[in-house]
Amino acid sequence: MRAVLVKTFGGPETAEIAEIDLPAPGPGQVRIRNQALAVHPADVAVRAGFLAALLPEQPSFRLGWDTAGIVDAVGEGVEDLRTGDPVIGLTHWFATRNGTHGDYAVLPADAVAPAPAGLTAAEAATLPLNGLTALQALDAADLREGQTLLVTGAAGNLGHFAAQLARYRGLRVIAVARATDRDPLTALGAEFVEAGEDAVAAVRALVPAGVDAVLDTALTGAALLPAVRAEGTFLAVRPPAAPESERGIRIVVVNVRPDGRQLGEVTKLAEDGRLATRIAAAYPLDRVADAHAHLDRAGVRGAVVLTV
């Protein structure tokens, strides 16, 4: 089978197709015949070598966090899934360092959920990593209906899902993004603040006491703390962007975990039209280098997807 491997860190061309053995599912696992695979900034960071100091030395790394496809084989003890079932699933790449990008992927059955009806495989593939991260971040924020969530990088894939899920939960959402992203974000029901040096002051003008929580997908860090009320919550999506606490602000690093049950919640919201997906571009698997080059561009809106 084909798989996307990185043997040498570098430019998009170092994400290459190689032949590997077809994996067999073990107990509690399923093998998925992939149909679509999202390419994430985390894949780009690994390929480019930005995270090399955090990775063990090994001959190659297989990229990929999530998949949409068809169950091809089931391991011992798997009862809720059968061959032929359309599914989506997530692996935590930094825990396994063995990703999904290729013709097939093997995942724990409890990291898999039925694919959303009415969505294409490419659309479904955009849900697992960013949808689960957004859902788990909102759970960690533990806000009540009517409270205020500030989302930085709200036009990105994670921020876009988070803004939608927050509005579904009845939260007031303030979205920080580029000026060109105003209309799509206000259409989701968010209030808009243009990113830049004056963003915190603009947020305080809207919420003089400070927001109840911020989800910092733009990795702004400590500069955002003045926008948060005393004893509010700061949600960071990468440890280096998590600031030191001040004024009793709770600092939470959101480390996504595969969870088939929660992924099912994300699926249902997408089926019901409450969670809109976006695709910037789709490339066949053998053009994976082009997909990485596309994601390297600034200002990409929507997911870059590989089709299998």
C-alpha positions, 0 to 999 in steps of 0.5 A, spaced: 500 500 500 502 507 499 503 511 505 506 518 505 512 518 509 517 523 511 524 521 510 528 527 510 525 534 513 525 540 508 520 542 503 513 540 500 517 535 496 520 531 502 512 529 503 513 523 499 509 516 497 512 510 499 510 503 499 509 499 505 506 493 508 498 493 509 497 493 516 492 488 520 488 490 525 489 488 532 484 487 538 480 492 538 482 496 532 479 497 525 482 498 518 480 503 514 480 504 506 481 511 506 477 515 501 479 522 504 485 525 508 486 532 511 492 535 511 494 540 517 499 545 519 501 540 524 503 535 518 507 541 515 511 542 521 513 535 522 515 535 514 519 541 515 523 539 521 520 545 525 519 539 531 525 535 529 528 536 536 521 533 539 521 527 535 526 521 536 531 519 531 527 514 526 528 512 518 521 515 517 515 518 519 508 517 516 504 523 516 496 524 518 492 525 523 485 523 521 481 520 515 474 518 512 473 512 509 470 505 509 471 499 514 475 494 511 477 489 516 476 489 524 480 486 529 478 481 535 473 484 540 470 489 535 462 489 535 460 496 534 463 496 527 463 492 521 466 491 514 463 496 509 461 501 514 463 509 512 467 512 518 471 518 520 477 517 525 482 520 529 489 518 531 493 523 536 500 523 531 504 525 537 503 519 541 503 514 535 508 518 530 504 513 525 499 517 521 493 515 517 496 518 510 496 513 505 491 508 502 489 504 509 489 506 516 489 502 522 485 506 528 482 503 535 475 502 534 473 507 540 477 513 536 472 512 530 465 514 529 460 513 523 461 518 517 456 524 517 450 522 512 450 528 507 457 530 506 462 527 501 468 524 504 472 530 503 468 534 507 467 529 512 475 528 513 475 535 515 472 534 522 476 529 526 482 533 528 479 540 528 472 538 530 474 534 536 479 540 538 474 545 538 469 541 542 474 539 547 476 546 548 469 548 549 468 543 554 474 545 558 472 552 558 465 550 561 462 556 560 454 558 561 449 560 556 450 567 555 457 568 557 463 570 552 468 567 548 473 570 544 476 566 538 483 568 535 484 566 528 477 565 528 477 564 520 482 558 520 479 551 520 479 550 528 477 557 530 471 556 524 469 550 528 470 553 535 466 559 533 460 555 530 460 550 536 460 556 541 454 559 538 450 553 538 451 552 545 448 559 546 455 563 547 456 570 545 462 569 540 467 575 539 472 573 533 478 576 531 481 575 524 483 579 518 479 584 515 477 580 509 474 575 514 469 579 517 463 577 513 463 570 513 464 570 521 459 575 522 454 570 518 456 565 523 453 570 529 460 572 531 462 579 533 468 581 529 474 584 531 480 586 526 487 582 528 492 587 530 495 591 535 488 594 537 485 588 537 485 587 545 482 594 546 477 593 541 475 587 545 475 591 551 470 596 548 465 591 546 466 587 553 469 592 558 469 587 564 473 582 559 471 576 556 469 570 560 474 565 556 479 566 550 481 560 545 487 562 542 488 558 536 492 564 533 498 563 538 498 570 540 499 568 547 500 573 553 498 579 549 491 577 550 491 576 557 488 583 558 482 581 554 480 576 559 476 578 565 479 576 572 478 569 574 477 567 567 479 562 562 485 562 557 485 556 552 492 555 549 492 550 543 500 549 543 504 549 550 509 554 548 503 559 547 500 558 554 502 564 558 503 565 565 497 566 569 495 573 572 489 576 576 487 568 577 486 567 570 485 559 569 490 557 563 488 550 560 492 547 554 488 543 550 491 537 548 486 533 543 484 526 545 481 521 540 474 520 542 469 516 538 463 518 542 465 525 542 466 525 534 459 522 534 457 528 537 461 532 531 458 528 526 451 529 528 452 537 528 455 536 521 449 532 519 444 537 522 447 543 518 450 546 525 457 545 523 459 547 516 465 545 513 470 548 508 475 545 503 480 550 500 483 545 495 483 537 494 489 533 491 489 526 489 494 522 494 500 522 489 500 529 489 501 530 496 507 535 495 502 539 491 497 539 497 503 541 502 505 547 498 498 549 498 498 549 505 504 553 506 501 559 503 499 564 507 491 566 508 489 559 506 481 558 508 478 551 509 481 545 509 487 542 504 484 535 503 488 528 499 483 524 496 485 516 495 
